């Protein structure tokens, strides 16, 4: 069973392997296309995409958004909470031991 520590180690490893200019690059396009469109992604491509999504959502940066005068900005706090909730939902799916899941018939995209 995977743990959050495994995911953090994975994020650290993949972050080291990601090019500095990954966002907006041809490699990012190829990775996201392979994961979401073609469905033929390698595990490294899938790891880079997952890491990039988590980075975009600020999941590994727990700071509270403030304005120039160090006041909490409620609207940005709500956005951050929502994006972090998305990451938590993804982790919830990834961290479940597959042996404890009920068998489901594949009906979508067969």
Secondary structure, DSSP 8 states (H G I E B T S, - for coil): ---HHHHHHHHHHHHHHS-TT-TTSHHHHHHHIIIIII----HHHHHHHHHHHHHHTTTT-----B-TTS-B-HHHHHHHHHHHHHHHHHHHHHTS-GGGS------S--
